[in-house]
Amino acid sequence: YRNCRDDPNRSGTRCLCSTVQSHRPHFIAVHCQEVGGKNYEASMSHVDCFVKELLSSDAMKEYNRVRVYLDENYKSQEHFTALGSCYFLHESLKNIQQFDFKAKKFKKVVGKEIYSDTLESTPMLEKEKFPQDYFPECKWSRKGFIRTRWALADCAFDLVNIHLFHDASNILAWEKSPSVYSGTRQKALGFVLDRITDQRFEKVPYFVFGDFNFRLDTRQVVESLCSTATMQTVRLGDTNEVDKLIFRESENDRKVVLQLEKKLFNYINQDVFRENNGTLFLQFDSELSCFKERLHELEISFPPSYPYSEDSSQGKQYMNTRCPAWCDRVLMSATAKDLVLKPENEEKNLVYDNIGPNVCMGDHKVTSQAYPTSGLCWVVLPVCGYGWLSVYGSVCVKLSTLFHHVLLFQLKTKFALCWNLGFPDIFNEWNSV
C-alpha cells in the first residue's frame, strides 16, 4: 500500500479538500469506520497522519474550531470499535454548541481538540460497542456506534456513526430466510435506536449514517435466480459441513448458473443486478421494514452499491464474493426528515442516486441523496473498498437562516490503503452531476 509518507500526490487528502473548497461548507463531519484497517496495530499511525495533514491543508484554514474523536485503543477489545468522528466548524459559523452528555447541557465550541485513547472518559460523545452476546459466536469484532449532539441556535440534532455486522458466510446466509445475520443486524440497530431515544436525554432529530451492512435475503434471491435449476450440494469429508452449492441448468449441457461458497457468489450473469438499476431485487431488500416507524429513506433508484471490483479498470463490475446489495444508506428520523424537507416538496423533486458509475471507487459505489429545492445533498463515496457519506447544502426551514452549507462525511476506510484511487475522474463525474 501507499501511505501518507510515500504518496507524493496525497490523492486521498486532495479529494477531501477539493470537495471542501468546491462546496465551502460551514459544518463538516467526518464519520469513520475501520480506522487503521484490518491491520490496525501496524497502520493506526497513518490515521493520525491523515488527520494532521487534513488540519494543515489550505482547504481547512478557515475552520477555526475542530473536534476529532478517534477510537484507536485496540488493546481494549471490550471497548474498541475502530470508529472515528471528526468535526470542522467554519469561522463564519457563530452560534454552534456541542452537548456534554455528563453535565447534560450544551457548551460553546472553541478551539481545536483531538481525542483518541480516552473516548470512554470524553463527555462530549456517547460511544458503545455492542454487547458481546450480540456478536456472532460471541467473538469480539469492531462494531458499535458513536453519537454526538449539536445545536445551531434553537435547533438540536444527533449525528450517529454506526457500524453493523456483515455476512460472514454466504452458505449460512442462504440456509434460512431471513438469515441469522439479518436478525443480528436488526437486534443491533434496535439497540442503537433505543439508546439514542431513551429517557436519559431530551429527544432530538437524528441522522444515522455509516456501514449498515444491509444485505438482500440470500435464500429468496437464489430461489429467484435459480428457479429452474437443479442444486448440487458439496460437503466436506471430515465434518459433512456444506462447502459448496452448485446450481445447474436442467438442459443446455447442465451449465452452472450459480456457485455459492462461504465467500463466493458467482452468478452467470451479473448484468441482472444493473438492469433497470437492480429494481427487480428491491423486493428482497427488507431489513429496514421492521424500523419503518423509526427510520426514513428516500426511494432507491440506483444499482446495488456493493461489492464492486477494486480493479481500477473494472469500475462497473461486481466482485464474485457476495450477492450485490444496497449496503450504503442514508437514514433519518421523521423529525430529521422534516428539518431537511419542506412540506410542499414532492418526492419526485428529490434525487437519491449513485455517482461515478463507471469509476472504480473500491467495493462500495458512491450513493447520493439530493434535495434540489433546499440545496441539501447526501453522498456515499467509497474509498478503497470502503466509503464516506457526505451531506452538503443549505438545510431548509429552521436551519436555513443559520448557515449556508452542511457537509457530513461518513468515511469507512482502511486509512493505510485509501490513497490508491485516482480521484480526478471521480470528481469530474461528481461535477457533471
C-alpha positions as a LaTeX table, in Angstrom:
\begin{tabular}{lrrr}
\hline
Residue & $x$ (\AA) & $y$ (\AA) & $z$ (\AA) \\
\hline
Tyr1 & 0.00 & 0.00 & 0.00 \\
Arg2 & 0.91 & 3.67 & $-0.20$ \\
Asn3 & 0.62 & 5.75 & 2.94 \\
Cys4 & 0.96 & 9.44 & 3.83 \\
Arg5 & 4.74 & 9.34 & 3.58 \\
Asp6 & 5.19 & 7.66 & 0.21 \\
Asp7 & 2.22 & 9.07 & $-1.71$ \\
Pro8 & 3.60 & 12.35 & $-3.06$ \\
Asn9 & 0.28 & 13.32 & $-4.65$ \\
Arg10 & $-1.70$ & 12.97 & $-1.38$ \\
Ser11 & $-4.63$ & 11.86 & $-3.53$ \\
Gly12 & $-6.92$ & 10.99 & $-0.63$ \\
Thr13 & $-6.42$ & 14.28 & 1.16 \\
Arg14 & $-6.69$ & 16.22 & $-2.10$ \\
Cys15 & $-10.01$ & 14.52 & $-2.75$ \\
Leu16 & $-11.47$ & 15.62 & 0.57 \\
Cys17 & $-10.01$ & 19.10 & 0.36 \\
Ser18 & $-11.26$ & 19.55 & $-3.20$ \\
Thr19 & $-14.77$ & 18.79 & $-2.00$ \\
Val20 & $-14.48$ & 21.30 & 0.84 \\
Gln21 & $-13.16$ & 24.01 & $-1.48$ \\
Ser22 & $-15.86$ & 23.29 & $-4.06$ \\
His23 & $-18.83$ & 23.48 & $-1.70$ \\
Arg24 & $-17.38$ & 25.70 & 1.05 \\
Pro25 & $-19.45$ & 24.15 & 3.84 \\
His26 & $-19.78$ & 25.77 & 7.24 \\
Phe27 & $-20.02$ & 22.48 & 9.13 \\
Ile28 & $-18.07$ & 19.35 & 8.22 \\
Ala29 & $-18.46$ & 15.98 & 9.92 \\
Val30 & $-16.28$ & 13.01 & 9.00 \\
His31 & $-17.58$ & 9.68 & 10.30 \\
Cys32 & $-15.13$ & 6.79 & 10.05 \\
Gln33 & $-15.28$ & 3.04 & 10.47 \\
Glu34 & $-12.38$ & 0.60 & 10.45 \\
Val35 & $-9.85$ & 3.30 & 11.28 \\
Gly36 & $-6.45$ & 1.72 & 10.82 \\
Gly37 & $-7.88$ & $-1.07$ & 8.69 \\
Lys38 & $-7.71$ & $-4.76$ & 9.50 \\
Asn39 & $-4.03$ & $-4.45$ & 10.39 \\
Tyr40 & $-4.81$ & $-1.65$ & 12.81 \\
Glu41 & $-1.86$ & $-2.36$ & 15.11 \\
Ala42 & 0.58 & $-1.58$ & 12.30 \\
Ser43 & $-1.48$ & 1.03 & 10.46 \\
Met44 & $-3.06$ & 3.19 & 13.19 \\
Ser45 & $-0.28$ & 5.77 & 12.86 \\
His46 & $-1.49$ & 6.54 & 9.34 \\
Val47 & $-4.83$ & 7.66 & 10.77 \\
Asp48 & $-3.04$ & 10.35 & 12.78 \\
Cys49 & $-1.07$ & 11.26 & 9.66 \\
Phe50 & $-4.29$ & 11.71 & 7.70 \\
Val51 & $-5.86$ & 13.92 & 10.38 \\
Lys52 & $-2.76$ & 16.11 & 10.77 \\
Glu53 & $-2.44$ & 16.60 & 7.03 \\
Leu54 & $-6.12$ & 17.46 & 6.77 \\
Leu55 & $-5.88$ & 20.01 & 9.58 \\
Ser56 & $-2.86$ & 21.70 & 7.97 \\
Ser57 & $-4.33$ & 21.86 & 4.46 \\
Asp58 & $-5.24$ & 25.13 & 2.76 \\
Ala59 & $-8.84$ & 24.00 & 2.45 \\
Met60 & $-9.18$ & 23.85 & 6.23 \\
Lys61 & $-7.61$ & 27.20 & 7.07 \\
Glu62 & $-10.99$ & 28.85 & 7.59 \\
Tyr63 & $-12.15$ & 26.12 & 10.01 \\
Asn64 & $-11.02$ & 27.51 & 13.36 \\
Arg65 & $-12.88$ & 25.01 & 15.57 \\
Val66 & $-12.22$ & 21.29 & 15.32 \\
Arg67 & $-13.26$ & 18.22 & 17.29 \\
Val68 & $-11.69$ & 14.86 & 16.41 \\
Tyr69 & $-12.62$ & 11.64 & 18.21 \\
Leu70 & $-10.70$ & 8.50 & 17.16 \\
Asp71 & $-11.19$ & 5.13 & 18.84 \\
Glu72 & $-7.60$ & 3.88 & 18.48 \\
Asn73 & $-7.27$ & 1.88 & 21.70 \\
Tyr74 & $-7.19$ & $-1.56$ & 20.07 \\
Lys75 & $-5.73$ & $-3.11$ & 23.23 \\
Ser76 & $-9.14$ & $-2.79$ & 24.92 \\
Gln77 & $-11.14$ & $-5.35$ & 22.94 \\
Glu78 & $-14.26$ & $-4.93$ & 25.06 \\
His79 & $-14.40$ & $-1.23$ & 24.07 \\
Phe80 & $-12.56$ & $-0.93$ & 20.73 \\
Thr81 & $-14.88$ & $-0.06$ & 17.82 \\
Ala82 & $-12.40$ & 1.44 & 15.31 \\
Leu83 & $-14.88$ & 4.28 & 14.85 \\
Gly84 & $-13.89$ & 7.89 & 14.44 \\
Ser85 & $-15.82$ & 11.15 & 14.19 \\
Cys86 & $-14.24$ & 14.43 & 13.10 \\
Tyr87 & $-15.97$ & 17.83 & 13.05 \\
Phe88 & $-14.78$ & 21.06 & 11.43 \\
Leu89 & $-16.60$ & 24.37 & 12.01 \\
His90 & $-16.15$ & 27.36 & 9.72 \\
Glu91 & $-15.11$ & 30.68 & 11.26 \\
Ser92 & $-18.29$ & 32.34 & 9.96 \\
Leu93 & $-20.50$ & 29.91 & 11.90 \\
Lys94 & $-21.13$ & 31.88 & 15.09 \\
Asn95 & $-23.81$ & 30.13 & 17.12 \\
Ile96 & $-22.80$ & 26.46 & 17.41 \\
Gln97 & $-22.76$ & 24.35 & 20.56 \\
Gln98 & $-21.98$ & 20.72 & 21.39 \\
Phe99 & $-23.73$ & 18.67 & 24.04 \\
Asp100 & $-21.97$ & 17.46 & 27.17 \\
Phe101 & $-23.58$ & 14.11 & 27.96 \\
Lys102 & $-22.23$ & 14.09 & 31.52 \\
Ala103 & $-23.21$ & 17.63 & 32.51 \\
Lys104 & $-26.38$ & 17.33 & 30.38 \\
Lys105 & $-26.01$ & 20.76 & 28.83 \\
Phe106 & $-24.68$ & 22.37 & 25.66 \\
Lys107 & $-21.28$ & 24.02 & 25.62 \\
Lys108 & $-19.83$ & 26.54 & 23.19 \\
Val109 & $-17.32$ & 25.03 & 20.78 \\
Val110 & $-13.93$ & 26.78 & 20.98 \\
Gly111 & $-10.52$ & 25.87 & 19.60 \\
Lys112 & $-9.21$ & 22.60 & 18.16 \\
Glu113 & $-9.19$ & 19.39 & 20.19 \\
Ile114 & $-8.22$ & 15.81 & 19.29 \\
Tyr115 & $-9.11$ & 12.77 & 21.42 \\
Ser116 & $-8.01$ & 9.19 & 20.79 \\
Asp117 & $-7.27$ & 6.80 & 23.66 \\
Thr118 & $-9.69$ & 8.41 & 26.10 \\
Leu119 & $-13.06$ & 8.26 & 24.38 \\
Glu120 & $-14.68$ & 6.38 & 27.27 \\
Ser121 & $-14.00$ & 9.36 & 29.53 \\
Thr122 & $-14.92$ & 12.02 & 26.97 \\
Pro123 & $-18.28$ & 13.56 & 27.97 \\
Met124 & $-18.90$ & 15.18 & 24.57 \\
Leu125 & $-19.94$ & 11.90 & 22.94 \\
Glu126 & $-21.52$ & 8.55 & 23.59 \\
Lys127 & $-19.58$ & 5.53 & 22.32 \\
Glu128 & $-20.75$ & 1.98 & 22.78 \\
Lys129 & $-19.66$ & $-1.36$ & 21.47 \\
Phe130 & $-22.50$ & $-3.82$ & 21.08 \\
Pro131 & $-22.89$ & $-6.31$ & 23.96 \\
Gln132 & $-20.75$ & $-9.40$ & 23.43 \\
Asp133 & $-23.77$ & $-11.69$ & 23.10 \\
Tyr134 & $-24.82$ & $-9.67$ & 20.03 \\
Phe135 & $-21.68$ & $-10.76$ & 18.18 \\
Pro136 & $-21.79$ & $-13.97$ & 16.10 \\
Glu137 & $-20.37$ & $-16.80$ & 18.25 \\
Cys138 & $-19.77$ & $-14.10$ & 20.91 \\
Lys139 & $-16.46$ & $-13.21$ & 19.24 \\
Trp140 & $-15.48$ & $-9.56$ & 19.58 \\
Ser141 & $-15.20$ & $-7.51$ & 16.40 \\
Arg142 & $-15.13$ & $-3.78$ & 15.68 \\
Lys143 & $-18.85$ & $-2.97$ & 15.72 \\
Gly144 & $-20.72$ & $-0.28$ & 17.60 \\
Phe145 & $-21.78$ & 3.36 & 17.40 \\
Ile146 & $-20.76$ & 6.91 & 18.35 \\
Arg147 & $-23.26$ & 9.69 & 18.95 \\
Thr148 & $-22.62$ & 13.42 & 19.12 \\
Arg149 & $-25.24$ & 16.12 & 19.60 \\
Trp150 & $-25.11$ & 19.63 & 18.16 \\
Ala151 & $-27.18$ & 22.81 & 18.44 \\
Leu152 & $-27.47$ & 25.57 & 15.86 \\
Ala153 & $-29.39$ & 28.39 & 17.53 \\
Asp154 & $-32.58$ & 26.71 & 18.77 \\
Cys155 & $-32.25$ & 23.56 & 16.64 \\
Ala156 & $-30.58$ & 20.47 & 18.15 \\
Phe157 & $-29.82$ & 17.22 & 16.32 \\
Asp158 & $-27.85$ & 13.99 & 16.77 \\
Leu159 & $-25.27$ & 12.59 & 14.33 \\
Val160 & $-24.83$ & 8.85 & 14.79 \\
Asn161 & $-21.83$ & 6.98 & 13.41 \\
Ile162 & $-22.69$ & 3.28 & 13.09 \\
His163 & $-21.10$ & 0.01 & 12.00 \\
Leu164 & $-23.27$ & $-3.12$ & 11.89 \\
Phe165 & $-22.39$ & $-6.79$ & 11.37 \\
His166 & $-21.57$ & $-8.28$ & 7.96 \\
Asp167 & $-22.48$ & $-11.65$ & 6.43 \\
Ala168 & $-19.57$ & $-13.94$ & 7.29 \\
Ser169 & $-20.76$ & $-16.85$ & 5.15 \\
Asn170 & $-22.91$ & $-16.97$ & 2.02 \\
Ile171 & $-23.81$ & $-20.58$ & 2.84 \\
Leu172 & $-25.11$ & $-19.68$ & 6.28 \\
Ala173 & $-26.95$ & $-16.65$ & 4.88 \\
Trp174 & $-28.70$ & $-18.96$ & 2.39 \\
Glu175 & $-29.81$ & $-21.56$ & 4.93 \\
Lys176 & $-32.62$ & $-19.50$ & 6.46 \\
Ser177 & $-34.93$ & $-16.68$ & 5.36 \\
Pro178 & $-34.42$ & $-14.15$ & 6.80 \\
Ser179 & $-30.83$ & $-15.04$ & 7.58 \\
Val180 & $-29.28$ & $-15.24$ & 11.02 \\
Tyr181 & $-27.13$ & $-12.25$ & 10.06 \\
Ser182 & $-30.21$ & $-10.16$ & 9.29 \\
Gly183 & $-31.52$ & $-10.92$ & 12.76 \\
Thr184 & $-28.22$ & $-9.87$ & 14.32 \\
Arg185 & $-28.22$ & $-6.55$ & 12.44 \\
Gln186 & $-31.85$ & $-5.93$ & 13.37 \\
Lys187 & $-31.07$ & $-6.51$ & 17.03 \\
Ala188 & $-28.02$ & $-4.23$ & 16.92 \\
Leu189 & $-29.79$ & $-1.40$ & 15.08 \\
Gly190 & $-32.69$ & $-1.63$ & 17.51 \\
Phe191 & $-30.18$ & $-1.37$ & 20.34 \\
Val192 & $-28.77$ & 1.86 & 18.86 \\
Leu193 & $-32.19$ & 3.44 & 18.27 \\
Asp194 & $-33.32$ & 2.56 & 21.77 \\
Arg195 & $-30.20$ & 4.11 & 23.26 \\
Ile196 & $-30.41$ & 7.39 & 21.35 \\
Thr197 & $-34.13$ & 7.83 & 22.13 \\
Asp198 & $-34.26$ & 6.67 & 25.76 \\
Gln199 & $-35.24$ & 8.83 & 28.73 \\
Arg200 & $-31.73$ & 9.89 & 29.77 \\
Phe201 & $-31.71$ & 12.91 & 27.46 \\
Glu202 & $-34.17$ & 15.06 & 25.58 \\
Lys203 & $-35.23$ & 13.51 & 22.29 \\
Val204 & $-34.00$ & 15.38 & 19.21 \\
Pro205 & $-33.95$ & 14.69 & 15.45 \\
Tyr206 & $-31.25$ & 12.20 & 14.46 \\
Phe207 & $-29.31$ & 11.24 & 11.35 \\
Val208 & $-27.84$ & 7.73 & 11.27 \\
Phe209 & $-25.23$ & 7.02 & 8.60 \\
Gly210 & $-22.39$ & 4.55 & 8.38 \\
Asp211 & $-21.90$ & 0.96 & 7.31 \\
Phe212 & $-25.23$ & $-0.80$ & 7.93 \\
Asn213 & $-24.13$ & $-3.93$ & 6.05 \\
Phe214 & $-27.73$ & $-4.47$ & 4.91 \\
Arg215 & $-27.98$ & $-7.46$ & 2.54 \\
Leu216 & $-30.64$ & $-8.94$ & 0.30 \\
Asp217 & $-32.45$ & $-12.06$ & 1.51 \\
Thr218 & $-29.98$ & $-14.58$ & 0.08 \\
Arg219 & $-32.39$ & $-17.52$ & 0.17 \\
Gln220 & $-35.06$ & $-15.65$ & $-1.77$ \\
Val221 & $-32.56$ & $-14.22$ & $-4.26$ \\
Val222 & $-31.16$ & $-17.68$ & $-5.03$ \\
Glu223 & $-34.67$ & $-19.10$ & $-5.46$ \\
Ser224 & $-35.48$ & $-16.29$ & $-7.88$ \\
Leu225 & $-32.27$ & $-16.62$ & $-9.92$ \\
Cys226 & $-32.24$ & $-20.42$ & $-9.98$ \\
Ser227 & $-35.94$ & $-21.29$ & $-10.08$ \\
Thr228 & $-35.50$ & $-23.87$ & $-12.86$ \\
Ala229 & $-32.02$ & $-25.09$ & $-11.90$ \\
Thr230 & $-31.05$ & $-28.21$ & $-10.02$ \\
Met231 & $-28.89$ & $-27.94$ & $-6.93$ \\
Gln232 & $-25.81$ & $-30.00$ & $-6.13$ \\
Thr233 & $-24.51$ & $-29.96$ & $-2.55$ \\
Val234 & $-20.81$ & $-30.50$ & $-1.92$ \\
Arg235 & $-19.85$ & $-31.35$ & 1.66 \\
Leu236 & $-16.55$ & $-31.51$ & 3.49 \\
Gly237 & $-15.45$ & $-35.09$ & 4.02 \\
Asp238 & $-14.34$ & $-34.77$ & 7.62 \\
Thr239 & $-17.24$ & $-32.72$ & 9.05 \\
Asn240 & $-20.03$ & $-33.25$ & 6.49 \\
Glu241 & $-20.45$ & $-29.47$ & 6.54 \\
Val242 & $-21.83$ & $-27.86$ & 3.38 \\
Asp243 & $-18.88$ & $-26.46$ & 1.42 \\
Lys244 & $-20.48$ & $-25.56$ & $-1.93$ \\
Leu245 & $-23.87$ & $-25.24$ & $-3.54$ \\
Ile246 & $-23.82$ & $-25.59$ & $-7.33$ \\
Phe247 & $-26.95$ & $-24.72$ & $-9.34$ \\
Arg248 & $-27.08$ & $-26.11$ & $-12.89$ \\
Glu249 & $-29.49$ & $-25.68$ & $-15.77$ \\
Ser250 & $-31.63$ & $-28.75$ & $-16.39$ \\
Glu251 & $-30.71$ & $-28.59$ & $-20.07$ \\
Asn252 & $-28.11$ & $-26.64$ & $-22.07$ \\
Asp253 & $-25.35$ & $-29.12$ & $-21.11$ \\
Arg254 & $-26.17$ & $-28.52$ & $-17.44$ \\
Lys255 & $-24.35$ & $-25.21$ & $-17.45$ \\
Val256 & $-23.56$ & $-23.82$ & $-14.00$ \\
Val257 & $-25.87$ & $-20.90$ & $-13.22$ \\
Leu258 & $-24.66$ & $-20.09$ & $-9.70$ \\
Gln259 & $-21.94$ & $-21.38$ & $-7.41$ \\
Leu260 & $-22.25$ & $-20.50$ & $-3.76$ \\
Glu261 & $-19.47$ & $-20.86$ & $-1.19$ \\
Lys262 & $-18.62$ & $-19.19$ & 2.10 \\
Lys263 & $-17.03$ & $-16.22$ & 0.34 \\
Leu264 & $-18.14$ & $-16.85$ & $-3.24$ \\
Phe265 & $-21.32$ & $-15.75$ & $-5.01$ \\
Asn266 & $-20.58$ & $-16.49$ & $-8.67$ \\
Tyr267 & $-23.67$ & $-15.89$ & $-10.81$ \\
Ile268 & $-23.59$ & $-16.44$ & $-14.55$ \\
Asn269 & $-24.97$ & $-13.00$ & $-15.48$ \\
Gln270 & $-24.08$ & $-10.03$ & $-13.27$ \\
Asp271 & $-25.96$ & $-7.66$ & $-15.58$ \\
Val272 & $-29.26$ & $-8.56$ & $-13.91$ \\
Phe273 & $-28.16$ & $-6.57$ & $-10.86$ \\
Arg274 & $-27.60$ & $-3.48$ & $-13.04$ \\
Glu275 & $-30.56$ & $-3.78$ & $-15.39$ \\
Asn276 & $-33.20$ & $-1.17$ & $-14.53$ \\
Asn277 & $-30.93$ & $-0.21$ & $-11.62$ \\
Gly278 & $-31.47$ & $-3.58$ & $-10.00$ \\
Thr279 & $-35.04$ & $-2.69$ & $-9.00$ \\
Leu280 & $-36.08$ & $-6.32$ & $-9.52$ \\
Phe281 & $-34.14$ & $-7.15$ & $-6.35$ \\
Leu282 & $-35.53$ & $-4.41$ & $-4.13$ \\
Gln283 & $-38.26$ & $-6.86$ & $-3.14$ \\
Phe284 & $-35.53$ & $-8.82$ & $-1.33$ \\
Asp285 & $-34.19$ & $-5.72$ & 0.46 \\
Ser286 & $-36.30$ & $-5.96$ & 3.60 \\
Glu287 & $-34.03$ & $-5.41$ & 6.60 \\
Leu288 & $-35.42$ & $-1.92$ & 7.27 \\
Ser289 & $-39.06$ & $-3.00$ & 7.20 \\
Cys290 & $-39.29$ & $-3.50$ & 10.95 \\
Phe291 & $-37.99$ & 0.05 & 11.53 \\
Lys292 & $-40.40$ & 1.84 & 9.17 \\
Glu293 & $-41.83$ & 3.93 & 12.03 \\
Arg294 & $-38.40$ & 4.99 & 13.29 \\
Leu295 & $-36.18$ & 5.38 & 10.22 \\
His296 & $-36.89$ & 7.02 & 6.89 \\
Glu297 & $-35.21$ & 6.84 & 3.50 \\
Leu298 & $-35.92$ & 8.08 & 0.00 \\
Glu299 & $-36.88$ & 5.65 & $-2.74$ \\
Ile300 & $-33.89$ & 3.71 & $-4.07$ \\
Ser301 & $-33.41$ & 4.05 & $-7.83$ \\
Phe302 & $-29.76$ & 3.07 & $-8.29$ \\
Pro303 & $-27.95$ & $-0.29$ & $-8.59$ \\
Pro304 & $-26.69$ & $-2.15$ & $-5.51$ \\
Ser305 & $-23.71$ & $-0.26$ & $-4.09$ \\
Tyr306 & $-21.67$ & $-3.32$ & $-3.04$ \\
Pro307 & $-19.43$ & $-5.30$ & $-3.76$ \\
Tyr308 & $-17.78$ & $-3.58$ & $-6.70$ \\
Ser309 & $-14.44$ & $-4.67$ & $-8.08$ \\
Glu310 & $-11.36$ & $-2.93$ & $-6.69$ \\
Asp311 & $-9.63$ & $-3.29$ & $-10.06$ \\
Ser312 & $-9.22$ & 0.25 & $-11.43$ \\
Ser313 & $-10.18$ & $-0.95$ & $-14.92$ \\
Gln314 & $-13.44$ & $-2.58$ & $-13.76$ \\
Gly315 & $-15.45$ & 0.33 & $-12.40$ \\
Lys316 & $-18.84$ & $-1.23$ & $-13.24$ \\
Gln317 & $-18.01$ & $-4.84$ & $-12.38$ \\
Tyr318 & $-19.13$ & $-6.58$ & $-9.20$ \\
Met319 & $-16.80$ & $-8.92$ & $-7.37$ \\
Asn320 & $-17.94$ & $-12.54$ & $-7.06$ \\
Thr321 & $-17.64$ & $-12.55$ & $-3.28$ \\
Arg322 & $-21.14$ & $-11.59$ & $-2.12$ \\
Cys323 & $-24.58$ & $-11.10$ & $-3.55$ \\
Pro324 & $-24.83$ & $-7.44$ & $-4.63$ \\
Ala325 & $-26.75$ & $-5.35$ & $-2.10$ \\
Trp326 & $-27.54$ & $-1.79$ & $-1.05$ \\
Cys327 & $-25.18$ & $-1.57$ & 1.94 \\
Asp328 & $-24.62$ & 2.20 & 1.91 \\
Arg329 & $-27.69$ & 4.08 & 3.00 \\
Val330 & $-28.87$ & 7.44 & 4.31 \\
Leu331 & $-31.37$ & 7.12 & 7.17 \\
Met332 & $-33.04$ & 9.67 & 9.43 \\
Ser333 & $-35.79$ & 10.08 & 11.97 \\
Ala334 & $-39.13$ & 11.56 & 10.96 \\
Thr335 & $-38.25$ & 14.80 & 12.74 \\
Ala336 & $-34.87$ & 14.96 & 10.98 \\
Lys337 & $-36.60$ & 14.47 & 7.65 \\
Asp338 & $-38.86$ & 17.41 & 8.48 \\
Leu339 & $-35.77$ & 19.55 & 9.05 \\
Val340 & $-34.36$ & 18.95 & 5.58 \\
Leu341 & $-37.56$ & 18.71 & 3.55 \\
Lys342 & $-40.07$ & 21.46 & 3.06 \\
Pro343 & $-43.66$ & 20.21 & 3.49 \\
Glu344 & $-44.56$ & 21.27 & $-0.05$ \\
Asn345 & $-41.71$ & 19.27 & $-1.60$ \\
Glu346 & $-42.71$ & 16.34 & $-3.74$ \\
Glu347 & $-40.71$ & 13.11 & $-3.65$ \\
Lys348 & $-40.23$ & 13.29 & $-7.42$ \\
Asn349 & $-38.22$ & 16.50 & $-7.00$ \\
Leu350 & $-35.68$ & 14.73 & $-4.80$ \\
Val351 & $-32.60$ & 12.88 & $-6.05$ \\
Tyr352 & $-31.33$ & 9.65 & $-4.48$ \\
Asp353 & $-28.73$ & 8.17 & $-6.80$ \\
Asn354 & $-25.16$ & 6.98 & $-7.18$ \\
Ile355 & $-22.23$ & 8.94 & $-8.59$ \\
Gly356 & $-19.35$ & 7.78 & $-10.75$ \\
Pro357 & $-20.98$ & 4.62 & $-12.12$ \\
Asn358 & $-18.04$ & 3.96 & $-14.43$ \\
Val359 & $-15.26$ & 4.81 & $-11.98$ \\
Cys360 & $-13.58$ & 2.36 & $-9.62$ \\
Met361 & $-14.01$ & 3.59 & $-6.06$ \\
Gly362 & $-13.42$ & 0.39 & $-4.15$ \\
Asp363 & $-16.03$ & $-2.22$ & $-3.34$ \\
His364 & $-18.70$ & 0.35 & $-2.36$ \\
Lys365 & $-20.12$ & 2.62 & $-5.06$ \\
Val366 & $-20.91$ & 6.29 & $-4.45$ \\
Thr367 & $-24.51$ & 6.98 & $-3.44$ \\
Ser368 & $-26.00$ & 10.47 & $-3.31$ \\
Gln369 & $-29.21$ & 11.95 & $-1.98$ \\
Ala370 & $-30.09$ & 15.49 & $-3.04$ \\
Tyr371 & $-32.86$ & 17.94 & $-2.20$ \\
Pro372 & $-32.82$ & 20.47 & $-5.06$ \\
Thr373 & $-35.23$ & 22.96 & $-3.51$ \\
Ser374 & $-33.36$ & 23.08 & $-0.21$ \\
Gly375 & $-29.85$ & 22.64 & $-1.60$ \\
Leu376 & $-29.16$ & 19.64 & 0.60 \\
Cys377 & $-27.36$ & 16.59 & $-0.76$ \\
Trp378 & $-26.17$ & 13.33 & 0.79 \\
Val379 & $-23.38$ & 11.38 & $-0.90$ \\
Val380 & $-21.95$ & 7.97 & $-0.02$ \\
Leu381 & $-18.48$ & 7.94 & $-1.58$ \\
Pro382 & $-16.48$ & 4.70 & $-1.24$ \\
Val383 & $-12.70$ & 4.75 & $-0.92$ \\
Cys384 & $-10.62$ & 1.62 & $-1.49$ \\
Gly385 & $-13.35$ & $-0.83$ & $-0.61$ \\
Tyr386 & $-14.95$ & 1.36 & 1.96 \\
Gly387 & $-16.71$ & 4.68 & 1.81 \\
Trp388 & $-17.65$ & 8.06 & 3.08 \\
Leu389 & $-21.02$ & 9.71 & 3.17 \\
Ser390 & $-21.21$ & 13.43 & 2.64 \\
Val391 & $-24.01$ & 15.85 & 3.10 \\
Tyr392 & $-23.80$ & 19.36 & 1.78 \\
Gly393 & $-26.23$ & 22.14 & 1.11 \\
Ser394 & $-28.40$ & 24.59 & 2.93 \\
Val395 & $-30.89$ & 22.99 & 5.28 \\
Cys396 & $-34.36$ & 24.42 & 4.86 \\
Val397 & $-36.86$ & 25.59 & 7.46 \\
Lys398 & $-35.17$ & 26.24 & 10.84 \\
Leu399 & $-31.59$ & 25.66 & 9.68 \\
Ser400 & $-31.64$ & 27.75 & 6.51 \\
Thr401 & $-31.01$ & 31.06 & 8.27 \\
Leu402 & $-28.19$ & 29.71 & 10.40 \\
Phe403 & $-25.57$ & 28.60 & 7.88 \\
His404 & $-25.20$ & 28.14 & 4.16 \\
His405 & $-23.82$ & 24.66 & 3.85 \\
Val406 & $-23.60$ & 21.44 & 5.82 \\
Leu407 & $-21.08$ & 18.81 & 4.82 \\
Leu408 & $-21.08$ & 15.43 & 6.54 \\
Phe409 & $-18.68$ & 12.66 & 5.61 \\
Gln410 & $-19.13$ & 9.04 & 6.54 \\
Leu411 & $-15.74$ & 7.52 & 5.86 \\
Lys412 & $-15.27$ & 3.80 & 6.18 \\
Thr413 & $-11.74$ & 3.25 & 5.03 \\
Lys414 & $-8.55$ & 1.44 & 5.70 \\
Phe415 & $-6.60$ & 4.68 & 6.05 \\
Ala416 & $-3.35$ & 2.95 & 5.10 \\
Leu417 & $-4.93$ & 1.93 & 1.80 \\
Cys418 & $-7.07$ & 4.94 & 0.99 \\
Trp419 & $-4.55$ & 6.61 & $-1.27$ \\
Asn420 & $-4.70$ & 4.14 & $-4.16$ \\
Leu421 & $-7.53$ & 5.68 & $-6.17$ \\
Gly422 & $-7.32$ & 8.24 & $-8.97$ \\
Phe423 & $-9.74$ & 10.84 & $-7.62$ \\
Pro424 & $-9.83$ & 13.36 & $-10.52$ \\
Asp425 & $-12.01$ & 11.05 & $-12.62$ \\
Ile426 & $-14.40$ & 10.64 & $-9.70$ \\
Phe427 & $-14.81$ & 14.36 & $-9.21$ \\
Asn428 & $-15.24$ & 15.03 & $-12.93$ \\
Glu429 & $-18.29$ & 12.78 & $-12.77$ \\
Trp430 & $-19.39$ & 14.39 & $-9.48$ \\
Asn431 & $-19.18$ & 17.88 & $-11.05$ \\
Ser432 & $-21.15$ & 16.73 & $-14.08$ \\
Val433 & $-23.92$ & 15.51 & $-11.78$ \\
\hline
\end{tabular}
